[in-house]
Amino acid sequence: MIIDTIDRDSLVDIQSVSIDDTLPKDERIRDYIRQIKNPYLYRHGKYVVKIAFADTDVTLEQRLIDYIRAKCAVA
């Protein structure tokens, strides 16, 4: 799916989603999904956000550590 072909107006803006933190965890999750409609494709203001996962055993935490190390490396 190419983001440029998406009708931005059909996507929910995550800034409009409101989570009731008094609800139990399972109900908060269901309510979030009900509001956002598609948690893998939504808007944040003027930006379209697409979430995808790579088929790998490397964790997000490890990717972030590697990124920070690369950015902090002395040239």
Backbone as XML, in Angstrom:
<?xml version="1.0"?>
<chain id="A" units="angstrom">
  <residue number="1" name="MET">
    <atom name="N" x="0.845" y="-1.177" z="0.000"/>
    <atom name="CA" x="0.000" y="0.000" z="0.000"/>
    <atom name="C" x="0.889" y="1.239" z="0.000"/>
  </residue>
  <residue number="2" name="ILE">
    <atom name="N" x="0.664" y="2.107" z="-0.951"/>
    <atom name="CA" x="1.429" y="3.339" z="-1.067"/>
    <atom name="C" x="0.669" y="4.455" z="-0.360"/>
  </residue>
  <residue number="3" name="ILE">
    <atom name="N" x="1.335" y="5.117" z="0.580"/>
    <atom name="CA" x="0.678" y="6.145" z="1.384"/>
    <atom name="C" x="0.144" y="7.279" z="0.521"/>
  </residue>
  <residue number="4" name="ASP">
    <atom name="N" x="0.828" y="7.606" z="-0.571"/>
    <atom name="CA" x="0.397" y="8.708" z="-1.435"/>
    <atom name="C" x="-0.964" y="8.469" z="-2.071"/>
  </residue>
  <residue number="5" name="THR">
    <atom name="N" x="-1.398" y="7.210" z="-2.139"/>
    <atom name="CA" x="-2.687" y="6.908" z="-2.772"/>
    <atom name="C" x="-3.844" y="6.883" z="-1.777"/>
  </residue>
  <residue number="6" name="ILE">
    <atom name="N" x="-3.535" y="7.071" z="-0.502"/>
    <atom name="CA" x="-4.553" y="7.011" z="0.551"/>
    <atom name="C" x="-5.344" y="8.316" z="0.598"/>
  </residue>
  <residue number="7" name="ASP">
    <atom name="N" x="-6.648" y="8.208" z="0.762"/>
    <atom name="CA" x="-7.493" y="9.383" z="0.988"/>
    <atom name="C" x="-7.314" y="9.798" z="2.443"/>
  </residue>
  <residue number="8" name="ARG">
    <atom name="N" x="-6.526" y="10.840" z="2.679"/>
    <atom name="CA" x="-6.208" y="11.280" z="4.044"/>
    <atom name="C" x="-7.459" y="11.567" z="4.861"/>
  </residue>
  <residue number="9" name="ASP">
    <atom name="N" x="-8.487" y="12.073" z="4.213"/>
    <atom name="CA" x="-9.715" y="12.420" z="4.922"/>
    <atom name="C" x="-10.461" y="11.187" z="5.436"/>
  </residue>
  <residue number="10" name="SER">
    <atom name="N" x="-10.137" y="10.016" z="4.910"/>
    <atom name="CA" x="-10.799" y="8.790" z="5.367"/>
    <atom name="C" x="-10.128" y="8.212" z="6.611"/>
  </residue>
  <residue number="11" name="LEU">
    <atom name="N" x="-8.964" y="8.751" z="6.965"/>
    <atom name="CA" x="-8.221" y="8.237" z="8.117"/>
    <atom name="C" x="-8.570" y="9.011" z="9.382"/>
  </residue>
  <residue number="12" name="VAL">
    <atom name="N" x="-8.547" y="8.324" z="10.503"/>
    <atom name="CA" x="-8.790" y="8.957" z="11.797"/>
    <atom name="C" x="-7.520" y="9.666" z="12.243"/>
  </residue>
  <residue number="13" name="ASP">
    <atom name="N" x="-7.655" y="10.896" z="12.737"/>
    <atom name="CA" x="-6.524" y="11.629" z="13.304"/>
    <atom name="C" x="-6.348" y="11.158" z="14.744"/>
  </residue>
  <residue number="14" name="ILE">
    <atom name="N" x="-5.198" y="10.602" z="15.039"/>
    <atom name="CA" x="-4.952" y="10.043" z="16.370"/>
    <atom name="C" x="-5.084" y="11.096" z="17.461"/>
  </residue>
  <residue number="15" name="GLN">
    <atom name="N" x="-4.927" y="12.359" z="17.097"/>
    <atom name="CA" x="-5.062" y="13.428" z="18.082"/>
    <atom name="C" x="-6.505" y="13.570" z="18.579"/>
  </residue>
  <residue number="16" name="SER">
    <atom name="N" x="-7.442" y="12.992" z="17.828"/>
    <atom name="CA" x="-8.849" y="13.065" z="18.231"/>
    <atom name="C" x="-9.257" y="11.876" z="19.106"/>
  </residue>
  <residue number="17" name="VAL">
    <atom name="N" x="-8.363" y="10.913" z="19.258"/>
    <atom name="CA" x="-8.658" y="9.722" z="20.052"/>
    <atom name="C" x="-8.451" y="10.048" z="21.533"/>
  </residue>
  <residue number="18" name="SER">
    <atom name="N" x="-9.419" y="9.684" z="22.334"/>
    <atom name="CA" x="-9.363" y="9.942" z="23.770"/>
    <atom name="C" x="-9.470" y="8.612" z="24.520"/>
  </residue>
  <residue number="19" name="ILE">
    <atom name="N" x="-8.501" y="8.359" z="25.383"/>
    <atom name="CA" x="-8.466" y="7.111" z="26.141"/>
    <atom name="C" x="-8.953" y="7.372" z="27.563"/>
  </residue>
  <residue number="20" name="ASP">
    <atom name="N" x="-9.928" y="6.603" z="27.988"/>
    <atom name="CA" x="-10.447" y="6.697" z="29.348"/>
    <atom name="C" x="-9.595" y="5.791" z="30.234"/>
  </residue>
  <residue number="21" name="ASP">
    <atom name="N" x="-8.672" y="6.400" z="30.988"/>
    <atom name="CA" x="-7.754" y="5.583" z="31.780"/>
    <atom name="C" x="-8.381" y="4.975" z="33.030"/>
  </residue>
  <residue number="22" name="THR">
    <atom name="N" x="-9.665" y="5.191" z="33.227"/>
    <atom name="CA" x="-10.350" y="4.522" z="34.338"/>
    <atom name="C" x="-10.864" y="3.146" z="33.930"/>
  </residue>
  <residue number="23" name="LEU">
    <atom name="N" x="-10.881" y="2.867" z="32.637"/>
    <atom name="CA" x="-11.344" y="1.561" z="32.151"/>
    <atom name="C" x="-10.266" y="0.511" z="32.369"/>
  </residue>
  <residue number="24" name="PRO">
    <atom name="N" x="-10.663" y="-0.748" z="32.521"/>
    <atom name="CA" x="-9.671" y="-1.837" z="32.580"/>
    <atom name="C" x="-8.892" y="-1.903" z="31.262"/>
  </residue>
  <residue number="25" name="LYS">
    <atom name="N" x="-7.695" y="-2.466" z="31.320"/>
    <atom name="CA" x="-6.792" y="-2.514" z="30.163"/>
    <atom name="C" x="-7.474" y="-3.058" z="28.911"/>
  </residue>
  <residue number="26" name="ASP">
    <atom name="N" x="-8.151" y="-4.194" z="28.998"/>
    <atom name="CA" x="-8.791" y="-4.799" z="27.823"/>
    <atom name="C" x="-9.828" y="-3.866" z="27.203"/>
  </residue>
  <residue number="27" name="GLU">
    <atom name="N" x="-10.582" y="-3.181" z="28.032"/>
    <atom name="CA" x="-11.591" y="-2.251" z="27.519"/>
    <atom name="C" x="-10.947" y="-1.017" z="26.886"/>
  </residue>
  <residue number="28" name="ARG">
    <atom name="N" x="-9.839" y="-0.548" z="27.464"/>
    <atom name="CA" x="-9.119" y="0.590" z="26.860"/>
    <atom name="C" x="-8.624" y="0.225" z="25.474"/>
  </residue>
  <residue number="29" name="ILE">
    <atom name="N" x="-8.098" y="-0.992" z="25.337"/>
    <atom name="CA" x="-7.604" y="-1.448" z="24.031"/>
    <atom name="C" x="-8.754" y="-1.505" z="23.024"/>
  </residue>
  <residue number="30" name="ARG">
    <atom name="N" x="-9.867" y="-2.104" z="23.425"/>
    <atom name="CA" x="-11.030" y="-2.195" z="22.522"/>
    <atom name="C" x="-11.537" y="-0.809" z="22.141"/>
  </residue>
  <residue number="31" name="ASP">
    <atom name="N" x="-11.590" y="0.100" z="23.108"/>
    <atom name="CA" x="-12.069" y="1.448" z="22.841"/>
    <atom name="C" x="-11.125" y="2.185" z="21.891"/>
  </residue>
  <residue number="32" name="TYR">
    <atom name="N" x="-9.826" y="2.009" z="22.072"/>
    <atom name="CA" x="-8.839" y="2.629" z="21.177"/>
    <atom name="C" x="-9.034" y="2.133" z="19.746"/>
  </residue>
  <residue number="33" name="ILE">
    <atom name="N" x="-9.160" y="0.828" z="19.589"/>
    <atom name="CA" x="-9.343" y="0.255" z="18.245"/>
    <atom name="C" x="-10.655" y="0.741" z="17.630"/>
  </residue>
  <residue number="34" name="ARG">
    <atom name="N" x="-11.701" y="0.816" z="18.437"/>
    <atom name="CA" x="-12.989" y="1.308" z="17.940"/>
    <atom name="C" x="-12.840" y="2.745" z="17.428"/>
  </residue>
  <residue number="35" name="GLN">
    <atom name="N" x="-12.095" y="3.564" z="18.139"/>
    <atom name="CA" x="-11.939" y="4.962" z="17.753"/>
    <atom name="C" x="-11.003" y="5.144" z="16.561"/>
  </residue>
  <residue number="36" name="ILE">
    <atom name="N" x="-9.868" y="4.478" z="16.567"/>
    <atom name="CA" x="-8.850" y="4.684" z="15.524"/>
    <atom name="C" x="-9.194" y="3.934" z="14.235"/>
  </residue>
  <residue number="37" name="LYS">
    <atom name="N" x="-10.029" y="2.915" z="14.343"/>
    <atom name="CA" x="-10.474" y="2.058" z="13.235"/>
    <atom name="C" x="-9.353" y="1.176" z="12.695"/>
  </residue>
  <residue number="38" name="ASN">
    <atom name="N" x="-8.238" y="1.737" z="12.279"/>
    <atom name="CA" x="-7.122" y="0.952" z="11.759"/>
    <atom name="C" x="-5.847" y="1.394" z="12.480"/>
  </residue>
  <residue number="39" name="PRO">
    <atom name="N" x="-5.392" y="0.624" z="13.469"/>
    <atom name="CA" x="-4.215" y="1.047" z="14.228"/>
    <atom name="C" x="-2.914" y="1.005" z="13.427"/>
  </residue>
  <residue number="40" name="TYR">
    <atom name="N" x="-2.960" y="0.467" z="12.227"/>
    <atom name="CA" x="-1.769" y="0.390" z="11.385"/>
    <atom name="C" x="-1.713" y="1.506" z="10.341"/>
  </residue>
  <residue number="41" name="LEU">
    <atom name="N" x="-2.791" y="2.278" z="10.210"/>
    <atom name="CA" x="-2.824" y="3.363" z="9.229"/>
    <atom name="C" x="-3.762" y="4.449" z="9.736"/>
  </residue>
  <residue number="42" name="TYR">
    <atom name="N" x="-3.193" y="5.582" z="10.091"/>
    <atom name="CA" x="-3.986" y="6.680" z="10.641"/>
    <atom name="C" x="-3.269" y="8.004" z="10.355"/>
  </residue>
  <residue number="43" name="ARG">
    <atom name="N" x="-3.875" y="9.093" z="10.745"/>
    <atom name="CA" x="-3.249" y="10.404" z="10.576"/>
    <atom name="C" x="-2.775" y="10.928" z="11.923"/>
  </residue>
  <residue number="44" name="HIS">
    <atom name="N" x="-1.757" y="11.760" z="11.870"/>
    <atom name="CA" x="-1.338" y="12.581" z="13.003"/>
    <atom name="C" x="-1.199" y="13.984" z="12.422"/>
  </residue>
  <residue number="45" name="GLY">
    <atom name="N" x="-2.300" y="14.744" z="12.552"/>
    <atom name="CA" x="-2.322" y="16.064" z="11.921"/>
    <atom name="C" x="-2.294" y="15.909" z="10.418"/>
  </residue>
  <residue number="46" name="LYS">
    <atom name="N" x="-1.325" y="16.550" z="9.773"/>
    <atom name="CA" x="-1.242" y="16.482" z="8.310"/>
    <atom name="C" x="-0.456" y="15.266" z="7.804"/>
  </residue>
  <residue number="47" name="TYR">
    <atom name="N" x="0.076" y="14.479" z="8.734"/>
    <atom name="CA" x="0.901" y="13.329" z="8.355"/>
    <atom name="C" x="0.119" y="12.023" z="8.404"/>
  </residue>
  <residue number="48" name="VAL">
    <atom name="N" x="0.381" y="11.156" z="7.426"/>
    <atom name="CA" x="-0.170" y="9.805" z="7.420"/>
    <atom name="C" x="0.870" y="8.898" z="8.062"/>
  </residue>
  <residue number="49" name="VAL">
    <atom name="N" x="0.425" y="8.080" z="9.020"/>
    <atom name="CA" x="1.310" y="7.164" z="9.730"/>
    <atom name="C" x="0.929" y="5.744" z="9.335"/>
  </residue>
  <residue number="50" name="LYS">
    <atom name="N" x="1.922" y="4.990" z="8.863"/>
    <atom name="CA" x="1.710" y="3.592" z="8.509"/>
    <atom name="C" x="2.649" y="2.751" z="9.363"/>
  </residue>
  <residue number="51" name="ILE">
    <atom name="N" x="2.095" y="1.810" z="10.093"/>
    <atom name="CA" x="2.872" y="0.935" z="10.963"/>
    <atom name="C" x="3.054" y="-0.407" z="10.257"/>
  </residue>
  <residue number="52" name="ALA">
    <atom name="N" x="4.291" y="-0.887" z="10.243"/>
    <atom name="CA" x="4.584" y="-2.188" z="9.647"/>
    <atom name="C" x="5.661" y="-2.868" z="10.490"/>
  </residue>
  <residue number="53" name="PHE">
    <atom name="N" x="5.709" y="-4.169" z="10.432"/>
    <atom name="CA" x="6.675" y="-4.934" z="11.203"/>
    <atom name="C" x="7.527" y="-5.769" z="10.257"/>
  </residue>
  <residue number="54" name="ALA">
    <atom name="N" x="8.824" y="-5.780" z="10.535"/>
    <atom name="CA" x="9.744" y="-6.596" z="9.747"/>
    <atom name="C" x="9.741" y="-8.020" z="10.299"/>
  </residue>
  <residue number="55" name="ASP">
    <atom name="N" x="9.995" y="-8.960" z="9.431"/>
    <atom name="CA" x="10.088" y="-10.362" z="9.836"/>
    <atom name="C" x="11.506" y="-10.619" z="10.331"/>
  </residue>
  <residue number="56" name="THR">
    <atom name="N" x="11.738" y="-10.284" z="11.608"/>
    <atom name="CA" x="13.073" y="-10.406" z="12.187"/>
    <atom name="C" x="12.967" y="-10.729" z="13.670"/>
  </residue>
  <residue number="57" name="ASP">
    <atom name="N" x="14.043" y="-11.236" z="14.220"/>
    <atom name="CA" x="14.098" y="-11.514" z="15.655"/>
    <atom name="C" x="14.684" y="-10.345" z="16.442"/>
  </residue>
  <residue number="58" name="VAL">
    <atom name="N" x="15.150" y="-9.299" z="15.740"/>
    <atom name="CA" x="15.730" y="-8.138" z="16.405"/>
    <atom name="C" x="14.608" y="-7.312" z="17.016"/>
  </residue>
  <residue number="59" name="THR">
    <atom name="N" x="14.774" y="-6.930" z="18.279"/>
    <atom name="CA" x="13.735" y="-6.174" z="18.975"/>
    <atom name="C" x="13.833" y="-4.688" z="18.650"/>
  </residue>
  <residue number="60" name="LEU">
    <atom name="N" x="12.748" y="-3.978" z="18.896"/>
    <atom name="CA" x="12.739" y="-2.528" z="18.737"/>
    <atom name="C" x="13.779" y="-1.903" z="19.656"/>
  </residue>
  <residue number="61" name="GLU">
    <atom name="N" x="13.866" y="-2.423" z="20.869"/>
    <atom name="CA" x="14.851" y="-1.901" z="21.823"/>
    <atom name="C" x="16.267" y="-2.006" z="21.260"/>
  </residue>
  <residue number="62" name="GLN">
    <atom name="N" x="16.601" y="-3.141" z="20.660"/>
    <atom name="CA" x="17.944" y="-3.312" z="20.093"/>
    <atom name="C" x="18.159" y="-2.375" z="18.913"/>
  </residue>
  <residue number="63" name="ARG">
    <atom name="N" x="17.146" y="-2.209" z="18.080"/>
    <atom name="CA" x="17.261" y="-1.274" z="16.949"/>
    <atom name="C" x="17.516" y="0.149" z="17.442"/>
  </residue>
  <residue number="64" name="LEU">
    <atom name="N" x="16.813" y="0.556" z="18.506"/>
    <atom name="CA" x="16.997" y="1.898" z="19.051"/>
    <atom name="C" x="18.395" y="2.058" z="19.644"/>
  </residue>
  <residue number="65" name="ILE">
    <atom name="N" x="18.884" y="1.045" z="20.353"/>
    <atom name="CA" x="20.239" y="1.087" z="20.900"/>
    <atom name="C" x="21.253" y="1.231" z="19.778"/>
  </residue>
  <residue number="66" name="ASP">
    <atom name="N" x="21.105" y="0.432" z="18.719"/>
    <atom name="CA" x="22.021" y="0.501" z="17.579"/>
    <atom name="C" x="21.980" y="1.880" z="16.931"/>
  </residue>
  <residue number="67" name="TYR">
    <atom name="N" x="20.782" y="2.448" z="16.788"/>
    <atom name="CA" x="20.617" y="3.775" z="16.177"/>
    <atom name="C" x="21.319" y="4.829" z="17.021"/>
  </residue>
  <residue number="68" name="ILE">
    <atom name="N" x="21.099" y="4.802" z="18.326"/>
    <atom name="CA" x="21.699" y="5.803" z="19.215"/>
    <atom name="C" x="23.223" y="5.674" z="19.209"/>
  </residue>
  <residue number="69" name="ARG">
    <atom name="N" x="23.706" y="4.447" z="19.244"/>
    <atom name="CA" x="25.164" y="4.233" z="19.182"/>
    <atom name="C" x="25.742" y="4.784" z="17.880"/>
  </residue>
  <residue number="70" name="ALA">
    <atom name="N" x="25.051" y="4.560" z="16.788"/>
    <atom name="CA" x="25.544" y="5.060" z="15.494"/>
    <atom name="C" x="25.549" y="6.589" z="15.454"/>
  </residue>
  <residue number="71" name="LYS">
    <atom name="N" x="24.526" y="7.205" z="16.037"/>
    <atom name="CA" x="24.429" y="8.670" z="16.039"/>
    <atom name="C" x="25.439" y="9.290" z="16.989"/>
  </residue>
  <residue number="72" name="CYS">
    <atom name="N" x="25.807" y="8.579" z="18.050"/>
    <atom name="CA" x="26.727" y="9.113" z="19.066"/>
    <atom name="C" x="28.176" y="8.759" z="18.776"/>
  </residue>
  <residue number="73" name="ALA">
    <atom name="N" x="28.414" y="7.953" z="17.758"/>
    <atom name="CA" x="29.781" y="7.535" z="17.444"/>
    <atom name="C" x="30.622" y="8.747" z="17.038"/>
  </residue>
  <residue number="74" name="VAL">
    <atom name="N" x="31.836" y="8.760" z="17.516"/>
    <atom name="CA" x="32.759" y="9.849" z="17.182"/>
    <atom name="C" x="33.263" y="9.638" z="15.765"/>
  </residue>
  <residue number="75" name="ALA">
    <atom name="N" x="33.151" y="10.688" z="14.966"/>
    <atom name="CA" x="33.545" y="10.585" z="13.552"/>
    <atom name="C" x="35.031" y="10.697" z="13.387"/>
  </residue>
</chain>
